Amino acid sequence: MCGIIGYVGPGVSDRPLRVAREALARLQYRGYDSAGIAVANSDGLSFIKRAGKLSVLEEALAADPLPPASAAIGHTRWATHGGPTDANAHPQLSYDGAVAVVHNGILENHQVLRQELIEAGIEFQSETDSEAAAHLLARAYAELGDLPEAMRAVARRLEGTFTLLAVAQDNPRLVVGARRTSPLVVGLGEGENFLGSDVAAFVAQTDRALELGQDQVVTITADAVEVTGFDGRPVRAREFRVDWDASAAVKGGFATFMEKEIHDQPTAVRDTLLGRLTPTGHLQLDELRIDESVLRSVDKIVVIACGTAAYAGHVAKYAIEHWCRVPVEVELAHEFRYRDPVVTSKTLVVAISQSGETMDTIMAVRHAREQGARVLSVVNTMGSTIARESDAALYTHAGPEVAVASTKAFLAQIAATYLLGLYLAQLRGTMFPDEVRAVLRELEQMPAKIERVIGGGDAIRELAASMKDVESVLFLGRHVGYPVAMEGALKLKELAYIHAEGFAAGELKHGPIALIDQGQAVFVVVPSPRGRDVLHDKVLSNIQEVRARGARTLVVAEEGDQAAAAHADQVFWVPQTPTLLAPLVAVVPLQMFACAVATVKGLDVDQPRNLAKSVTVE
């Protein structure tokens, strides 16, 4: 989950340090327990690293700047092995000071390697698994005299997941990286080149990038990039263009990235829907690479995802089953491969991940393909591991999402899975073309409706101010409102550190109603009274049940639903929307509420404690 940057420029200057500092600022969402930078010039290596957020490192650099250099590596950490201390921060230096290393991932055999190195007389200065890699690399470099070859030799010995970057004191004009499962991409500049854990690391400098595959080593100099396998054989990496610029990764006048990204949601949904209709009115998904005959033969769909993405999958289940008449299961990716799932060549596995680097989901994708299933990924990041390892990729176009708690990626994922469901329905003949176009027209109206909800945020902020000291909040929903309730609870847990639970409203009387006490806050997502009157009436009954026991009812309801308002202590109105599309508007007040509560509590909205944006360890 850590953020890493590597840079080599054409000469000795302040640019390597400046590039590394700017990159780490954009990569803070990947980890913020500690940070550090090492630079290389003809005098050797210089480095500085500090526990704490990036601001602590910046203060240290202001007091004692690193010298001009030709290369730099940097790291912002999410702690796994060893707590957030100066000693455990990266870069990790080798025992002889010959190389500096930054690492993302977990080395599963580090204890064996550590013992081997200790027996060889090497003293460890940190608790990290990463330090073992630094010492091994220094020994291999001393023996082989070639840093890329030494990296290949070390990589072959390592078990687990890793991205490693290294720079050597006696070769300051190159940076070497190795990748197994953890993310690493190359940025191609003019007279300079970059490495990063994702394109945010270098997007301010270049929009040209190279994909790196599994078990590959990359060497960058100012004017060349060389990619090989761990076995030393040359590899041809695919180039792609980054379709957003650095301005998309700044706050744009908002106090936090999350606020900005909530306001970005209409654009994220609009861009995800853009250009999907052919001139003849048929839906097309350009990124699909699975033969139509295969998709027609699918007899089961399994959605695999984690966290917020899993809730997008639950919304997709309702829509795809309704439109396509094919059963859909939603599995947490980290449970999927360990329970011996029933997967065949007629199973379509849909993997959902914002980053495309979620380790649990990567491993589930690999397991599904080993079982003969076809995999279609819904991702936001071109060139990501999940996209590359899937049979097909459907890209959301949400732009970079920096805040750890997902908002616009969630809505874009829902929109993308709607497109997938409609495409399959069109292909399999379960909907007429005019029915597909009618739903698409409704989808095209959703960005404007989301804007209306965002525009009504004052009431939500007032409520948040009155609830900053509550200890527990419950969320209820039915049908597509159920995953919305779960997502609302997750947002409050993530951002405000308040106990929150999301329940299917029908489960209330089967146990959770015991939690209701005087003043207990309960959010209720009310279905539209149009078209599904039975569900609407049942949820109204749920509101009355909790209110009769002293609950404070906070209701998300469709404009004009006076029956819902009659049983609510407070109503947050959303525009009238077809039932299956309602999550796109119903979740927005819950996002805004969680953000506002965290803000009035004085918490870090963008970087909640213990969390990182992209979970790249299993």
CORPE-V313743 format. One record per pair of residues at least 24 apart in sequence whose ideal C-beta (glycine too) atoms are under 6 Angstrom apart, sorted by sequence separation. I is the first residue (numbers start at 1). J is the second residue. D is the distance in whole Angstrom. If there is no record, write none. Layout:
BEGIN
i,j,d
I,J,D
I,J,D
END
This chain:
BEGIN
i,j,d
3,27,3
147,171,6
185,209,5
186,210,4
349,373,5
351,375,6
362,386,6
365,389,6
522,546,5
543,567,4
151,176,5
301,326,6
343,368,6
356,381,4
28,54,6
80,106,6
211,237,6
334,360,4
347,373,4
348,374,6
349,375,5
350,376,5
351,377,5
352,378,5
353,379,5
354,380,5
355,381,6
3,30,4
39,66,5
75,102,4
95,122,5
103,130,4
151,178,5
193,220,4
210,237,4
211,238,5
300,327,5
301,328,5
302,329,5
303,330,5
304,331,5
306,333,5
333,360,4
337,364,5
345,372,4
357,384,6
472,499,5
473,500,5
474,501,6
475,502,4
476,503,6
478,505,5
2,30,6
3,31,6
41,69,4
148,176,5
184,212,5
305,333,6
333,361,4
336,364,4
343,371,4
356,384,2
357,385,6
1,30,6
2,31,5
12,41,5
40,69,6
41,70,6
73,102,5
137,166,6
147,176,5
210,239,6
302,331,6
304,333,4
380,409,6
476,505,4
522,551,5
526,555,6
1,31,5
24,54,6
39,69,4
165,195,6
192,222,6
337,367,4
343,373,5
356,386,4
516,546,5
528,558,5
556,586,5
40,71,5
133,164,6
191,222,6
209,240,6
333,364,4
356,387,5
520,551,5
521,552,5
522,553,6
523,554,5
524,555,5
525,556,5
526,557,4
101,133,6
193,225,6
304,336,5
518,550,4
529,561,6
39,72,5
51,84,5
101,134,4
179,212,5
209,242,6
353,386,5
516,549,4
519,552,6
556,589,6
51,85,5
207,241,6
505,539,5
508,542,6
38,73,5
51,86,5
180,215,6
207,242,4
351,386,6
378,413,6
516,551,5
50,86,6
37,74,4
179,216,6
505,542,4
51,89,6
87,125,6
88,126,5
92,130,5
99,137,5
378,416,5
526,564,5
36,75,6
87,126,5
88,127,6
92,131,5
99,138,5
178,217,5
186,225,6
203,242,5
313,352,6
49,89,4
88,128,5
94,134,5
95,135,5
98,138,5
312,352,6
485,525,6
35,76,4
94,135,5
177,218,5
484,525,5
92,134,4
96,138,6
204,246,4
34,77,5
176,219,5
199,242,5
203,246,5
309,352,4
33,77,5
47,91,5
94,138,3
309,353,6
481,525,4
31,76,5
82,127,3
174,219,6
175,220,5
31,77,5
33,79,5
82,128,5
481,527,6
31,78,3
81,128,5
174,221,5
299,346,5
300,347,5
301,348,5
302,349,5
303,350,5
304,351,5
305,352,4
532,579,6
28,76,6
81,129,4
173,221,6
298,346,6
473,521,5
474,522,5
475,523,5
476,524,5
477,525,4
479,527,6
531,579,6
17,66,5
27,76,5
200,249,6
297,346,6
24,74,5
34,84,5
109,159,4
298,348,4
33,84,4
107,158,6
108,159,5
470,521,6
528,579,5
20,72,4
24,76,5
108,160,4
306,358,6
16,69,5
36,89,5
38,91,4
47,100,6
107,160,5
14,68,5
20,74,4
36,90,5
106,160,5
306,360,5
13,68,5
16,71,6
17,72,6
34,89,4
36,91,5
45,100,5
106,161,6
354,409,4
12,68,5
16,72,4
105,161,4
479,535,6
105,162,4
478,535,5
12,70,5
104,163,4
304,364,5
9,70,6
103,164,5
352,413,5
478,539,6
525,586,5
38,100,4
8,71,5
101,164,6
102,165,5
7,72,5
101,166,5
152,217,5
151,217,5
476,542,6
6,73,5
99,166,5
100,167,6
5,74,4
99,168,5
4,75,5
98,169,6
148,219,5
3,76,4
156,230,5
2,77,5
155,230,5
2,78,6
1,78,4
105,182,4
104,182,5
152,230,5
152,232,6
290,374,5
405,491,6
405,494,5
405,495,6
73,165,5
104,197,6
73,167,5
71,167,5
4,102,5
308,406,4
312,410,6
323,421,5
315,414,5
319,418,6
484,583,5
495,594,5
4,104,6
324,424,5
487,587,6
491,591,6
71,172,5
290,391,5
312,413,4
316,417,4
320,421,4
324,425,5
496,597,4
2,104,4
70,172,5
290,392,5
308,410,5
312,414,5
319,421,5
323,425,4
480,582,6
484,586,5
488,590,3
492,594,5
496,598,5
70,173,5
289,392,5
480,583,5
484,587,5
491,594,4
495,598,4
71,175,5
288,392,5
325,430,5
287,393,5
324,430,5
287,394,5
287,395,6
323,431,6
285,394,6
495,608,6
494,608,5
453,574,5
452,575,6
45,169,5
272,396,5
44,169,4
272,397,5
271,397,4
449,575,4
40,167,5
460,589,6
464,593,6
468,597,6
268,398,4
41,172,5
40,172,4
295,427,6
296,428,6
453,585,5
460,592,5
464,596,3
468,600,5
460,593,5
464,597,4
468,601,5
292,427,6
450,585,6
453,588,4
457,592,5
461,596,5
465,600,5
442,578,5
449,585,5
460,596,6
464,600,6
285,423,5
446,584,5
283,422,6
261,401,6
268,408,4
272,412,5
283,423,5
240,382,5
261,403,6
269,411,5
273,415,6
240,383,5
265,408,5
272,415,5
283,426,6
264,408,5
268,412,5
272,416,6
257,402,4
258,403,4
262,407,5
257,403,4
261,407,5
265,411,5
269,415,5
261,408,5
248,399,5
249,400,5
248,400,5
283,436,6
244,399,5
281,437,6
6,165,5
4,165,6
318,480,5
315,480,6
8,175,5
315,483,5
6,175,4
314,483,4
414,583,6
273,443,6
211,383,4
311,483,4
411,584,6
26,200,5
27,201,6
183,357,4
311,486,5
311,487,4
269,446,6
270,447,4
23,201,4
269,447,5
10,191,4
266,447,4
9,192,5
266,450,5
407,591,5
8,193,6
265,450,5
266,451,5
7,194,5
6,195,3
5,196,5
263,454,6
4,197,5
3,197,5
5,201,5
185,383,6
200,400,6
403,606,5
404,607,6
404,608,6
404,611,5
404,613,5
8,220,5
10,222,5
8,221,5
9,222,6
8,222,5
26,249,5
357,614,5
358,615,6
359,616,5
359,617,6
360,618,6
355,614,4
357,616,5
359,618,4
319,580,5
315,583,5
262,591,6
258,595,5
258,605,5
258,606,6
256,605,4
257,606,5
256,606,5
29,402,5
29,404,6
182,616,5
106,617,5
78,612,4
32,607,5
31,612,5
30,612,6
30,613,6
29,613,4
30,614,6
1,612,4
1,614,6
1,615,6
1,616,5
END
